[in-house]
Amino acid sequence: MTAESIDCTGAKSVTFRFRAPLHLLVAYEQGERTAGETFVEGLPPSMLRNFAGKLTFVPAGHEYRESHEPGTHSRLTLFYFDPALRPTALGLRTDDSKVAPRLLFEDLTLWHVAIKLNRLLEDGSSADRCHFQALGTVLVYELVRSNREQPTARHPRGGLAGWQQRIVTAYIEEHLAERIPLAALAQLARLSRYHFCRAFKQSFGVPPQRYQRDRRIQHAKGLLANSELSVTDVALQIGFGSSTSFATVFRKATGLSPTTYSRSL
């Protein structure tokens, strides 16, 4: 096992990506963002604002992306471990090696083990390697246990079911440049507008309209990184009728004008 601790102390946006033949467990000790998302391949992205005390598991070979427009100081620890570790050698069932991706979940026992490992990282001068390895083994045990005990339904109580999350978020991604009627999203999820809005917010932490706006802004940020595109070009590509209306929404979401954001890159 390898581990690293990351502190995001500045006011600038932070983005990082990961895909490797290693399992990854992320423990968010502190963290709050004003915009951004967490994505693990195989699951809908989460735009949860306050993620302190959460965990994310990324199976080997899966893509992981994290973007933060920091609201406060963020601190997270990443644990990388070899999936070739044979479950039978740990006394686990063979099928326990197939651990599913999990996004911003809570597990108190697993969390305490991760924090103990993090404290060893911080005290590198007196760290006991054997202690670290022993805690690492416990971490693997607890991760498998947590995966085995999680409910079959992968959505918060009262939230959207997994298939509803996938079909709705995919539709939004495919129609970022359009104003999607709430009734159309509710129809995709086979719910009334009222129940859809309530379930969507329970699952993603924000109302559907806010989610759509944030996804458009995230897409706009990627386009603004392309110096060949003007602010007007970007506005039109993501469905705004003018650069003025786009700038107003962008500034409200990020605190910066599109031009200032582009120059900062």
WOPELIN-V184927 format. One record per helix or strand. SS is the DSSP state (alpha for helix, beta for strand). FROM is the first residue (numbers start at 1). LEN is the number of residues. Records with the same first field share a line. If there is no record, write none. Layout:
SS = FROM-LEN + FROM-LEN
This chain:
beta = 2-7 + 14-5 + 23-8 + 32-9 + 46-1 + 50-1 + 55-4 + 64-7 + 74-8 + 102-4
alpha = 87-4 + 94-4 + 108-15 + 124-3 + 129-21 + 162-13 + 182-8 + 193-12 + 208-17 + 231-7 + 243-12 + 258-7
